[in-house]
Amino acid sequence: MTNKIIRPFLAVTLFFSMQAHAHFPLMNCWFDASKNVVCEAGYSDASKAVDYTINLYDYDDNLVDKAQTNKASQVTFSQPQGDFYIVFDAGHESPVEVDVVEIKQK
């Protein structure tokens, strides 16, 4: 009798635990040769993030620029004056933030 109860419970638990290990958003940014800021967004399962909005903010949290990722999951921004950070919010997990101090020349 208990096997009839435990087996379906275990199957449901296993299904939902697999959902908990879903992919999460990632973003890598760098300065190109022209000093533009290039960012590539994606997910931990190596899938691309095509047609997502990437926002660039100054340190006063003002939206400076935004762009849609292309087919390569990349966006390019002109480097703004002053300090800034870039946000990729996929909408279902915590957003990814990359600060200017983390961005290096590629």
C-alpha positions as CSV (number, residue, x, y, z in Angstrom):
1,M,0.0,0.0,0.0
2,T,2.7,2.5,0.9
3,N,4.5,1.8,-2.4
4,K,1.4,3.0,-4.3
5,I,1.6,6.3,-2.4
6,I,5.4,6.7,-2.3
7,R,6.1,6.0,-6.0
8,P,3.9,8.8,-7.4
9,F,5.2,11.2,-4.7
10,L,8.8,10.4,-5.7
11,A,8.0,10.9,-9.4
12,V,6.4,14.3,-8.7
13,T,9.3,15.3,-6.4
14,L,11.9,14.3,-9.0
15,F,10.1,16.3,-11.7
16,F,10.0,19.5,-9.6
17,S,13.6,19.1,-8.4
18,M,14.7,19.0,-12.1
19,Q,12.8,22.3,-12.6
20,A,14.7,23.8,-9.7
21,H,18.0,23.2,-11.5
22,A,17.0,25.3,-14.5
23,H,19.5,27.5,-16.3
24,F,20.3,31.0,-15.0
25,P,21.3,34.1,-16.9
26,L,24.9,35.1,-17.6
27,M,26.6,38.1,-19.2
28,N,30.2,38.8,-20.2
29,C,31.2,42.3,-21.3
30,W,34.5,43.7,-22.7
31,F,35.9,46.8,-24.4
32,D,36.5,46.3,-28.1
33,A,39.4,48.0,-30.1
34,S,37.2,51.1,-30.6
35,K,36.6,51.4,-26.9
36,N,32.9,50.4,-27.3
37,V,31.4,48.2,-24.7
38,V,30.3,44.8,-26.1
39,C,28.2,42.4,-24.0
40,E,27.2,38.8,-24.7
41,A,24.2,37.5,-22.8
42,G,23.2,33.9,-22.4
43,Y,22.3,31.1,-20.0
44,S,24.2,28.6,-17.9
45,D,23.1,25.8,-20.2
46,A,25.0,27.6,-23.1
47,S,21.8,28.7,-24.8
48,K,21.7,32.2,-26.4
49,A,19.7,35.1,-25.2
50,V,18.4,36.5,-28.6
51,D,16.2,39.6,-28.7
52,Y,16.6,40.5,-25.0
53,T,16.9,44.1,-23.8
54,I,20.2,45.0,-22.1
55,N,20.2,48.2,-20.1
56,L,23.1,50.6,-19.4
57,Y,22.8,52.8,-16.3
58,D,24.9,55.4,-14.7
59,Y,25.8,55.3,-11.0
60,D,22.7,57.4,-10.2
61,D,20.6,54.7,-11.6
62,N,19.6,56.7,-14.7
63,L,19.0,54.7,-17.8
64,V,21.7,55.9,-20.3
65,D,21.2,53.5,-23.1
66,K,19.5,50.2,-24.0
67,A,19.8,47.7,-26.8
68,Q,18.4,44.4,-28.0
69,T,20.7,41.4,-28.3
70,N,21.3,40.2,-31.8
71,K,21.4,36.7,-33.2
72,A,24.8,36.2,-31.6
73,S,23.3,37.3,-28.2
74,Q,25.5,40.5,-28.3
75,V,24.9,44.2,-27.9
76,T,27.3,47.1,-28.4
77,F,27.2,50.4,-26.5
78,S,29.3,53.5,-27.0
79,Q,31.3,54.0,-23.8
80,P,29.5,56.7,-21.8
81,Q,31.2,59.4,-19.8
82,G,31.7,58.5,-16.1
83,D,31.0,55.3,-14.3
84,F,28.2,52.9,-15.4
85,Y,26.9,49.3,-15.0
86,I,25.0,47.1,-17.4
87,V,22.0,44.9,-16.6
88,F,20.6,41.8,-18.3
89,D,17.2,40.9,-16.7
90,A,15.9,37.7,-18.2
91,G,12.7,38.1,-16.2
92,H,12.6,34.8,-14.4
93,E,15.8,34.8,-12.2
94,S,17.9,37.5,-10.6
95,P,19.2,40.0,-13.1
96,V,22.9,40.0,-14.1
97,E,24.8,43.2,-13.4
98,V,28.3,44.0,-14.8
99,D,30.0,47.0,-13.4
100,V,32.5,49.1,-15.4
101,V,35.3,48.1,-13.1
102,E,34.7,44.5,-14.1
103,I,35.0,45.2,-17.9
104,K,38.4,44.5,-19.5
105,Q,39.9,45.1,-23.0
106,K,39.4,42.0,-25.2
